[in-house]
Amino acid sequence: MANFFKDNDDLQYYFDEGVDWDSLVRITERDFADADGEGFATTEEAVSFYRDIIEMFGEFVAKEIKPYEREIDANGVEFVDGEVVFPERLAGIFDKIEDLHLHSLPIPRELGGMNAPMMVYFMNSELMARADVSAMAHHGFHAGIAMAAIVFSAIEGSSDIDPKTGRIKETRWQHVVSEIASGEAWGCMDITEPGAGSDMAALRTVGEQDADGNWTVTGEKIFITSGHGKYHFVIARTEDVDPDDPMGGLNALSMFLVPAYEEDENGNRKRIVQLSRVEEKLGHHGSATCGLVFDKAPADLVGKRGEGFKYMLTLMNNARVGVGFECLGLSESAYRTALEYAAERASMGKTIDRHEMIAEYLETMKTEIQGVRAMAVTAAFHEEMSQKLALSIRYGDLDDAARAQMERRIKSHQRKARRITPLLKYFAAENAVAHARACLQIHGGNGYTTEYLPEKLLRDALVMPIYEGTSQIQALMAMKDTLGGIIKNPQRFVRRMAQARWRSVSSRNPLERRVAQLQSLSLSAQQQLVLKTAGDKVKALRGKPIAEWTDELTKNWDPKRDFAFAMLHAERLIQLLGDTMIAELLLEQAEKHPERVDVLERHLERAEPKARYLHDQITTTGQRLLDRLSASSPEMTDQAAE
Ligand SMILES: Cc1cc2nc3c(=O)[nH]c(=O)nc-3n(C[C@H](O)[C@H](O)[C@H](O)COP(=O)(O)OP(=O)(O)OC[C@H]3O[C@@H](n4cnc5c(N)ncnc54)[C@H](O)[C@@H]3O)c2cc1C
């Protein structure tokens, strides 16, 4: 019997060795406070349950979804009388998921869920995406939104949580969570508008409050995945834009929860938010991508006015990690489809997997999937730990010392999650496209026909670098955090460079030396970017070593204006950062588990020459284009664009 978990050694490695389950179980089981009731008494007991779930789901997706992925793609979803209608096959799949209670997998036990860590949910997402990404995307908007409702309520202080046991006695959107947990409803995240996607400061939808304090939302949203769902977290403008806002207008946004329709006891639906359209798309056909019109739709303000961006980041960080796992599923499907085909297709006296170039394609796909999985599991771990610890510190009964220690742990997890999440989203998405493309190429002419799977995988993959923040936006985030960190603390950066250089020549472990060389190249490119950036802004700094910079430099930076050179090279930088991060994670694994040396070596063989090339590009190119851009006035550029 096919099983997408049991046939995947790399994923099983993470399950068995690569996840700090003890920390995740303790925080999720609140130090086994429910052991006398339905909870687990030990980490082993909990992990054995998680394994049962994943193994069961691995078989479910292989049997119930994978054989029908072409059918799901061909049928899509329909838009009938202002509502989305799922074809019988897809609806049946979701009914079965509901029967297995898997919509409620990470929802706390006391709210009707299975109380599993998000890590288990994410691993399941990879398995489902390998069967069909569009079905997985829709599935992700069930528990993902319920968890956001729970976390938002806890952050804004509207939950009643027992400080001893961590049990949620009451939470503001309990009805939302119960409906989602039972599979009755699901939700979505409404940010994008016709005139604003990446540029959130340009959003036009408004939130308005009447004299009685009630809120409504008015405006138009587009491209909303599962937008036909009931519960919408909507970002809308509530404040005038302050020209001095260092966040460039983002502080004018607020987050709302808007129910899109009501139903009476007979299931008759009255829409409050109208569905204007369902997009005809290149791929992702089993997922509804909706346009919505909000006309004074009653809404709950989440948190305080002007805090929308903060809440959105919480939601989006999780969603980006989710997309990382989704991309992994697609890449895994592309790799295995290509592997199987190449082992059977003969050319010039041997099967094509024996031809050197094709063998290299296949090995590259495998290596990149393993690298992305290392990042995905690490990002998921730190994201979940930081969020759950942050909740427990809010409600826990802690003395000062315990609180201080907890705060340090939270900061450390937050820092790591923030560093790795854009790298994961970028690499996972770009690789998914590259892997689907390689899969198609390996299929030759067959790959270009609709009779074979690769064209569907490629169509599905192409959206990955676009949604949940485009690849370019991930690159900008990583670049701003990296350079911002150096400018804030130049001395620490200089120390890191010195340490990497020292390890690259002195370490006894040759693999550690190679990883340190990669780090050195990445740091050297960062140094070049920061020296050029700072030198352009503060003439006095030209030619001055970073170690001699003073506090003065940390003031009055405007990333939009001052980082032009770094913005040009942001995508090159993120590739350096990501390859280095993967090497660091794989080195850690190889030091503990010798069987992981092979994947590290495969990764380094690819990352090292690529890093030299990227470093060269960053240090020698770009000025010509920047000069041309600054010589042409914005008006001219606009005219040229027209
Ligand atoms: C299938 C699908 C599902 C989606 N689901 C959702 C959803 O559930 N909820 C939701 O809110 N949205 C959703 N979206 C919208 C998606 O998040 C946006 O399309 C995406 O954020 C990009 O915004 P945009 O389309 O307006 O492109 P733009 O922002 O106009 O970007 C166009 C291009 O310019 C680049 N660009 C923009 N600004 C910069 C910059 N400063 N520097 C360099 N390059 C830049 C972008 O990277 C991109 O390549 C979905 C989209 C699709 C296609």
The ligand as an SDF file (V2000), in Angstrom:
LIG
                    3D

 53 58  0  0  0  0  0  0  0  0999 V2000
   -3.4490   31.6980   -6.6840 C   0  0  0  0  0  0  0  0  0  0  0  0
   -3.2780   32.8960   -5.7960 C   0  0  0  0  0  0  0  0  0  0  0  0
   -3.7070   32.8270   -4.4830 C   0  0  0  0  0  0  0  0  0  0  0  0
   -3.5920   33.9500   -3.6580 C   0  0  0  0  0  0  0  0  0  0  0  0
   -4.0840   33.8980   -2.3710 N   0  0  0  0  0  0  0  0  0  0  0  0
   -4.1160   35.0460   -1.6390 C   0  0  0  0  0  0  0  0  0  0  0  0
   -4.7810   35.0760   -0.3580 C   0  0  0  0  0  0  0  0  0  0  0  0
   -5.2810   34.0630    0.1340 O   0  0  0  0  0  0  0  0  0  0  0  0
   -4.8520   36.2650    0.2930 N   0  0  0  0  0  0  0  0  0  0  0  0
   -4.3120   37.4110   -0.2040 C   0  0  0  0  0  0  0  0  0  0  0  0
   -4.4220   38.4440    0.4280 O   0  0  0  0  0  0  0  0  0  0  0  0
   -3.6640   37.4020   -1.3940 N   0  0  0  0  0  0  0  0  0  0  0  0
   -3.5640   36.2600   -2.1220 C   0  0  0  0  0  0  0  0  0  0  0  0
   -2.9340   36.2590   -3.3380 N   0  0  0  0  0  0  0  0  0  0  0  0
   -2.3240   37.4770   -3.8220 C   0  0  0  0  0  0  0  0  0  0  0  0
   -0.8060   37.4540   -3.7400 C   0  0  0  0  0  0  0  0  0  0  0  0
   -0.3890   37.4240   -2.4030 O   0  0  0  0  0  0  0  0  0  0  0  0
   -0.3000   38.6610   -4.5210 C   0  0  0  0  0  0  0  0  0  0  0  0
   -0.5630   38.4240   -5.8940 O   0  0  0  0  0  0  0  0  0  0  0  0
    1.1780   38.9130   -4.2760 C   0  0  0  0  0  0  0  0  0  0  0  0
    1.3830   39.3980   -2.9660 O   0  0  0  0  0  0  0  0  0  0  0  0
    1.7740   39.9200   -5.2640 C   0  0  0  0  0  0  0  0  0  0  0  0
    1.0080   41.0810   -5.3170 O   0  0  0  0  0  0  0  0  0  0  0  0
    0.5300   41.6750   -6.7320 P   0  0  0  0  0  0  0  0  0  0  0  0
   -0.1220   40.5710   -7.4770 O   0  0  0  0  0  0  0  0  0  0  0  0
   -0.2460   42.9050   -6.4950 O   0  0  0  0  0  0  0  0  0  0  0  0
    1.8690   41.9970   -7.4770 O   0  0  0  0  0  0  0  0  0  0  0  0
    2.7230   43.3470   -7.3200 P   0  0  0  0  0  0  0  0  0  0  0  0
    2.8560   43.7040   -5.9020 O   0  0  0  0  0  0  0  0  0  0  0  0
    2.1800   44.3580   -8.2540 O   0  0  0  0  0  0  0  0  0  0  0  0
    4.1190   42.8500   -7.8430 O   0  0  0  0  0  0  0  0  0  0  0  0
    4.4060   42.6740   -9.2390 C   0  0  0  0  0  0  0  0  0  0  0  0
    5.8780   42.3090   -9.3700 C   0  0  0  0  0  0  0  0  0  0  0  0
    6.6850   43.3840   -8.8690 O   0  0  0  0  0  0  0  0  0  0  0  0
    7.5530   42.9150   -7.8560 C   0  0  0  0  0  0  0  0  0  0  0  0
    7.7110   43.9540   -6.8360 N   0  0  0  0  0  0  0  0  0  0  0  0
    6.7570   44.6420   -6.1920 C   0  0  0  0  0  0  0  0  0  0  0  0
    7.3100   45.4990   -5.3110 N   0  0  0  0  0  0  0  0  0  0  0  0
    8.6490   45.3430   -5.4120 C   0  0  0  0  0  0  0  0  0  0  0  0
    9.7770   45.9270   -4.7700 C   0  0  0  0  0  0  0  0  0  0  0  0
    9.6530   46.8500   -3.8150 N   0  0  0  0  0  0  0  0  0  0  0  0
   11.0220   45.5290   -5.1430 N   0  0  0  0  0  0  0  0  0  0  0  0
   11.1740   44.5790   -6.0860 C   0  0  0  0  0  0  0  0  0  0  0  0
   10.1570   43.9920   -6.7180 N   0  0  0  0  0  0  0  0  0  0  0  0
    8.9090   44.3610   -6.3870 C   0  0  0  0  0  0  0  0  0  0  0  0
    6.8910   41.6750   -7.3010 C   0  0  0  0  0  0  0  0  0  0  0  0
    7.8200   40.8040   -6.6610 O   0  0  0  0  0  0  0  0  0  0  0  0
    6.2660   41.0760   -8.5540 C   0  0  0  0  0  0  0  0  0  0  0  0
    7.2440   40.3400   -9.2310 O   0  0  0  0  0  0  0  0  0  0  0  0
   -2.9990   35.1320   -4.1660 C   0  0  0  0  0  0  0  0  0  0  0  0
   -2.5410   35.1780   -5.4860 C   0  0  0  0  0  0  0  0  0  0  0  0
   -2.6750   34.0810   -6.2910 C   0  0  0  0  0  0  0  0  0  0  0  0
   -2.1910   34.1750   -7.7110 C   0  0  0  0  0  0  0  0  0  0  0  0
  1  2  1  0
  2  3  1  0
  2 52  2  0
  3  4  2  0
  4  5  1  0
  4 50  1  0
  5  6  2  0
  6  7  1  0
  6 13  1  0
  7  8  2  0
  7  9  1  0
  9 10  1  0
 10 11  2  0
 10 12  1  0
 12 13  2  0
 13 14  1  0
 14 15  1  0
 14 50  1  0
 15 16  1  0
 16 17  1  0
 16 18  1  0
 18 19  1  0
 18 20  1  0
 20 21  1  0
 20 22  1  0
 22 23  1  0
 23 24  1  0
 24 25  2  0
 24 26  1  0
 24 27  1  0
 27 28  1  0
 28 29  2  0
 28 30  1  0
 28 31  1  0
 31 32  1  0
 32 33  1  0
 33 34  1  0
 33 48  1  0
 34 35  1  0
 35 36  1  0
 35 46  1  0
 36 37  1  0
 36 45  1  0
 37 38  2  0
 38 39  1  0
 39 40  1  0
 39 45  2  0
 40 41  1  0
 40 42  2  0
 42 43  1  0
 43 44  2  0
 44 45  1  0
 46 47  1  0
 46 48  1  0
 48 49  1  0
 50 51  2  0
 51 52  1  0
 52 53  1  0
M  END
$$$$
